[in-house]
Amino acid sequence: MAIIVLDRDGVINYDSDGYVKSADEWIPLPGSIEAMADLSRAGHQLVIASNQSGLARGLFDLDDLEAMHAKMRALVEDAGGEIAAIFYCPHGPDDDCRCRKPKAGLLDAIEAEFDTSLHGSYMVGDKLKDLQAALAKGCKPVLVKTGAGEQTLQQLIREPDPQLADTAVFDDLAAFTDFLLRHS
C-alpha cells in the first residue's frame, strides 16, 4: 500500500490565524473527508504530518488535540475510509526541534513506524514548509490552493525555487484525489 502524507490545517480542515483549538473549531474543508475516504478505499495509507505549535503556545492541550483527531478519524471512517496514523510536532517555531516542518523529523518517524521509505510518495500541503519537508525526504510535493496554498503559489511565482519547479498544484484535496485515482 502506498503511503500518502497529508498536512492537516489548510488541507483537510479550515485553518485559522488564531489556531484551531478545539474539536468544535475543527471544520473539514468541502470534499476533503470524501477525498480521504476515496484514497483509503483505493488502497492508499493516509498519514497525517502536522505542525501543532498551539500546544507549545498553550492555546490548547493534548486532550483538545486528541479530540480534534478523533473527530477527523470518525468522519473519515463514516465515509468508508481510514487514517493509518497521525504524527504531529508539538513544538514552537523557536524550539529548533527535528520534527517541525520544514525539517523532516515527522517523515523520519513515519518511515520508522511503517518500516518503509517515503521516497516517491506523495506529500500534500498548503505551505512552503510542507513542500520543503517533502523534498527533504524525496517525496513528490503536492500543493493545494486551500488554506495558505494560494499565497504559497504566489510566493513560488514571485520567487521561483528550481527544486519545487515540478510541484503539482491542485485546487484542493478532492481535485488531487480525482487526478491520482484516474491516473493510477
N, C-alpha and C positions, 0 to 999 in steps of 0.2 A: 504494500500500500504506500502510495506517495504521500509524503507529509506536505501540507500547505501551511505556512506560518502566517498568521494574521495579527496585525496590530488591533487593538480594541477600540479606543476612543477615536472617533472620526472615521473609522472603517466599518465597525459593526454597530456602534451606537453614536448618538449625538454627543459631541464634545462640548465643553464649556470652559470659558476663560476662568471661571470660578471653580473649576473642577467638578467632576461628577462624584458626589459624596455619599450617595445612598442608593438603595435599590429603587426607590421611587424616582430618583433623578436619572436613573439608568434607563434610557429610552432607545430602543433599536431604530436604526435608520430604515426607511422603507425598502423592503426587499432583502435586507441583509440576513434575516433569520432563515428565510426560504432558500436563499443562495447557499448558506452554510449547510442546510439540510440536504440540498441537491448535491453539493460536493461530497458530503459524507456518504450519501446513498450510492454515489458513483464510485466509492471505494477509496476516497482520499481521507487521510487522517488530518483533522484540523487541530492545530496547536496555536494557542494564543500566546503572544510575546508582547508584554505591555509595560511601559514605564508607569509607575504609580507613585510619584513623588508626593502626592497628597497624604500618604501615610507618614512620610518623614516630616511633613509640614504640620502634622497634627490636625488635618482637616477632616479626616475620617480614620476609623480604626480597622483592625483586621476583620472584626465581625462584620462591619459595613461592607468591606471589600468582598468577603465571602458571600454575603447576601446578594451583592450585585452579580457575582459569578454564578450563584445558584439560580438566579432569575434567568441569566443568559443561557445556562445549560438546559433549564426546564423548557424555555421557549424553543430551543433547537430540537430537543427531544420530542416535544409536542408536534413539531413539524416533520418528524421522522428521521432526524439526524443525530449526530453525536459529536461532542467536542472531546478529543482524545486527551488533552491536557491544557492547563493554563499555567504559564510562567510569568512572573512579574518582578520588576525591580522596585523594592520599597524605599530606595534611597533618593535623596535630593540631588539636584544638579551639581552641587559643590562637594559632594561626598567622595568623588573620584573612585567610585566602585567599578568593578569589571562588568557588572550586569546592566548598567544603564545604557540604552541605545544612544548614540551610535556604536558603542563598543559591542562586542559580540558575545559577552558572557551569557546572556539568556539563550542564545543559539547554541553555545557550547553545552549548556545544561540540557537543552532539548536533545542534542546529539547523544549525550551520555545516557539520558533517561531511556531513549529509544534504541540505543546501540546502533546508530546509523550515522551517515554523513548527510548533511543538508545541502551539499554541493549539487547544484542543478535544481533544487526545489524552489518553488515559488514562495516569495515573501511579499505580502500585500500591506502597504501602509499609505499614510496620507502626509507624512512629514519627511523632510530630508534625512533626518536621523534614522528612520526606518529603512530608507533606501541604502544609506551608508552601511548600516548593520548587515543588510542583505549582501552587499558587495564584499564585506569583510569575511563572509563565510562561503562565498562562491554561489550564493543563491541568485535566482532570477528576480530582480526587483520589479515590483508592480506598484504603480501609483494610481490611487483612486482620487477623484476630484472632490469627494465628500470631505467633511471636516476641514482640515487645513490644506487639502490637496490642491485646490485651485491656486492658492497662494504659493505653494511649493512649485507647482508647474510654472507659474510666472517667474519665480526666482530662477528656475533652471533655464528659462528662456533668456532672462537678463544676464545670467552668469552661467553659461554652459559648462558642464563638467563632463569631459570626454569619457570618464568611467561610467557615467549614467546615460550616455547617448542612446543606448539600446533599451532603456526602461520603457516597458509597456505602460500605457496610460488608458484608463477606463473611467467612465462617468461614475461608477460605483461598484460595489462588490457584486451585485447582481449582473452587471454587464461583463465583468471579468469572468464570472462563473459561466455565463452563457457562452462566451468565447471559448473557454477552456473545455467545456463539455462538448461543444461542437467540433473541436479540433483534436480530440483525444480518442 
